[in-house]
């Protein structure tokens, strides 16, 4: 696992946020509902926190995964009970805490064993037979399709359910545990939001804007608005200083039918972005990174994307590696200069 931190002891008794991604061809682990479920059932949660039931529809695979995850600490005593996790259509998020015991094994070994148990449960659920699938569908909660006709199911014994590589984040800083817990539990709601507003959660290639070709993600129609106001604020500006107040005043006037454009990274730019959002305006965010296959907006931006009020723009296609800090800094300045010069022309 080359993506692990080489200098870190993965036997340390921390919380780790672990993400397992499904291989292409695997059946959905859950399904996202078209309409949120209302009533008492809407507020129920599966054991272990699989997410709000109003946004996701469990199937036989879901329940099999829940059983494995919630019982994993009984098999591996060096792991605390896994209480925060989210089973999504093509991935699983978990918060795993290692116990401080004499025979603790490293996180990579734990994850490898967990994947083995999950893959075994997946194959058992998918191969349970047509009667189980039909009965589950009739119950209104379990519906994994017909294993006899599913291409993924027919290959269940011959392919890996999860990608070889997996991602971890070591939860060490104050406040991170609460933030990761919220992120995992909100995953089903955000997935439903993206699924129900697909037109505003998509990549847009080669957009003509200000004489350049851009790559976009979101609502490209924002570039046709009659007012697009650039924001390029220095990190050196004092809070509530004259430059700060002038930029903030402009942001407060960006209402419906108008958009602010910028990187929205400096403290003043962030304040301006919040003011624009509060005033009902739109946001065009200049991103120094490309939009990969799995890229999607952060949680705080998703409601604005769903409303068609946000567009991310970049001059750069996705890189095979993570850009350096200097590259990100230079890209932000280049895009900011292009926007300032282009929008200044009559």
N, C-alpha and C positions, 0 to 999 in steps of 0.2 A: 504494500500500500504506500506508494511513493508520495502521496499527498499529505501524509501525517507529518506533524512537526518532528523533525529529526532529533531535536535536543530536549524534547519533553518526555517525562515519565508518565506513560499512559496507565500506570497502576495507581496514580494519585487519586485520592477519594474526592473528586470533584463531581459536579453535575456536568454532563456533556449533552449538547443537542446534536442528535444524530439523524441524518436524512438518508433513507434508502430509496433509490429510484427504480421503477419498474423497467424491465427490458421491453423493447418494442415487440408487440405480439401478445403480451400478457393481457388477460381479461381485466377489465376495470375492477379495482379493489372495492370501490363504492361507486354509486352514480349520483351526479348532482341533479337535484330536483329542478324541474322547469318552473314551478311555482312553490314558494315557501309553504310548508305545512302549517296550518293554523290550529288553534285549540290547545288542549292540555298536552298532547303528544309533542307539540312544537317546543316545549320546554324540557323534554326529557333528554337525558344523556345516557349513552351506553357506558357501562362500567369501564373506568380507565380514561374517560374523557375523549371519546372518539369524535366529539363535536356536536353542535346543536342539530337535533334530529330534523328541524324544520328545513334545513338546507341540503341534507344528504339522505340518500336512500341506501340502506345497508343491503348487502347480499350475502350469500353463503360464504364467500371469501372473507368479507368483512368480519363476520362473526368468528370464523376460524382464526383470523389474525388477532382479534381481541382476546380470545381465549389463550393464545400463545403468549401474547405480550403481558397480560395481567398475571399469568402463572409462571413467567420466566424466572422470577426470583426464587421460586420453590425448587427449580432445577439447578440454578447457579446461585449459591448462597452468598457470593461476594457482590451481588447486585441487590440494591434496594428495590422494593416494589415499584414498578413503573406505573405511575399514576397520571402522568401528563403525556399524552400522545395523540396523534391525529392520523387516521387512515384516510387517504385521499385516492382519487381514481388511479393515479400513476406514481404515487410516492407515499412514504410514511415518515412523519416526524416523531421523534421520541426524545424525552429527557431521561437520560440514564445516569444514575448515581452509583458509583462504586463504593462499597463498604470498606472500612479500614479493618481488614482481617488479615490473618497470617498467610492464608493461601490465596490471596487475591490474584487474579490473572489480568492481563492488560486489556484495555478497551478493544483493540482490533480482534483479539481472540473472542471476547464477549460478542461483538457484532457478528463475527463469522458464525458463531454458534446460533445466535438469534436468527440469522438469515436461513440457516439450515432448518431450524424448526418452522419458520414461516413458509419456506418453500415446500416442506413436507405437508403442512396444513393446506397450502394452496392446492397442491395436487390432489389431496384427499377431497377438498370441497368441490373442485372442478370435476373430478371423476366420480362424484357421489351417485350419478345416475339421473335419468330423466325424471323419475318419480319425485326425487328430492327437489329438483329444480321447479317442476310444475307445482308441487305442494308449497314451496316457498313463495312462488309468485302469487298463489292464491291467498296467502296470508297477508299480502300487501307490504311486507317488509323485506323479504328475501327474494331476490330475483337476479340470478346470475346467468340466465339464458339457457340454451340447450347444449350441454356438453357434447352430445353426439354430433352436432353440426358445427360447432365452433372450431375454427382453424387453430386458435390458440390452445383450446382444450385438447384437440387431437394430438398436439405436439407437447402436451404437458410433461410427459416423462422425458423429453429429449432436449429441453432448453432451460436456461436459467431464468428464474422469475425476476431477479433483481440484477441491475448492472453490477459489474465487478467492483468498480470504484464507489465509494460512499463518502459522505461529507460529515465532518464533525466540527463543533465549535466548543471550546473549553470555557465553561461559565465560571469566571473568576472575579470579574469586576462587580462592584456594588450596583444593584439595580438590574443586572443582566438576567438573573433568574426570573424575576417578575416579568421582564420584557419578553423573554423567550416563551414563558408560560402563556402570556397573552397572545403572542404570535401564533403558537400552535393551536390554541383553543379557538382563535378567530379564523383559522384557515378555511373551514367549510363555508363560512359566510362570505369570505372574499372570493372563493372559488365560484359560489353561486352568482355573485355580483359580476364576475368576468363572463360566466357562461350566459347570463341573461342580457348582457350588453356587448356581445362579441364584436360588433362593428366599431366599438371604441377601444377595444383591447386587441389591436393587431399591428403588425409591422407594415410600414408603407415604404416602398423602395423608390429611390431616385425622384425626389420632389424638386421641382424647379422653384427656387426662391432667391431673390436678390442676385440673380445672375449665376448662381451656383447650384450644383446638384447635392441634395441632402438625403439622408436616410431618416425615416420617421417612425414613430410609434404613437398611435392614438388617433385623434380626430384631425385629419389633414385639412378639413374645411376651415379650420381656424385661420389659416393663412389668407383666406379671402375676406376676413373682417375689415371693415372700413378704417379702424384704428388699431394699430399695433405699436405699442409704446415700449422702447428699449429701456432696460435697467442694467446699468453697469456701475456698481458701487464699490468703492475702495474699502478694504478691511481697516484702513487707517482712520476712517471717518469716526469721529466721536459720537457716541450715542446721544441723540437729541441735539447734535451740532447743526450748523446751518445747512451743510450738504445733506445730512441725514433727513432733516425736516423737509427739505425741498423734494427729495426723492419720495419720501413717505406721502407727502401731499399729492404728488402725481399718481401714486399707487391708489390712493383712496378714490380718485376720480375714474379709475378703470372699472366701469360697471358693465352691465349686459351689453353685448354688441361690440365690446372692445377686448383687447388682450394685452397682457404684459409679456415681454420676451426677455430672457436672460438666463444665466446659469443658476441664479438664486442660491448661491453658495455662501457669500459673505454675510455677516450678521445683518447688515442693512438690507441686502437683497432678500434675505429670509423674511425680515419684517415687512418689506414691500410685498412679497408674495402672499403673506398672510392677509395683508390689507386688501389686495386685489381679490383674493378668494372671498373675503368677508363682504366685499362690495358687489359680488355677483359677477365679476369679470372672469375672463379666461386666462389660462397660463400656457405659454409656449416655453418649455424648458430646454436650454441648450445642454446636451449631455456630451461629455468628452469621451464616452465609451460607445461602442457599437451595440446593436441589439441582437443578442444571440438567440438561439432557438428557445431557450428556457427563460429569457429575460422577461420580466414583467414589472410594473410599477410597484413601489413600496406601499404598505398599508395605508399611510396617510394620504396618498395620491389616488387610491383606487375609487373613492366616491366621486372625485372630480372627473376621472376618466369615464365612469359609468354615466355621468351627466353630460358627457361630450364636451367638457370644459377644459380638457388638457391635451397637449401634444408635446411629445419629446422629439427633439431634432438633433442630429449630429452630422458632421461632414465626413465622418470616418466609419468605414465598415468594421465589423467585429474583428478583433485581433486574436491570433492564436495564443497569445499570452496576455497576462495582466499588464496594462500600461504602467510605466513608472510614474512616480509622483511628479517629476519634471514634465513628462509627456502630457499628463493630465492638465497641469498648470498651463503649459504652452497651448494646448488645444482650446482650453477655455478662453484664453486671451485672443487666439486667432478667430474663433467664432464670434466672440463679443465684438471684435473690431469689424468683422464683416457685417454684422447686424447694424452697428452704429453708423458705419459709412453708408450702407445700403439704404437704410431708412431715412438718412439725412438728405438724400437726393430728392429733388422736387419731382 
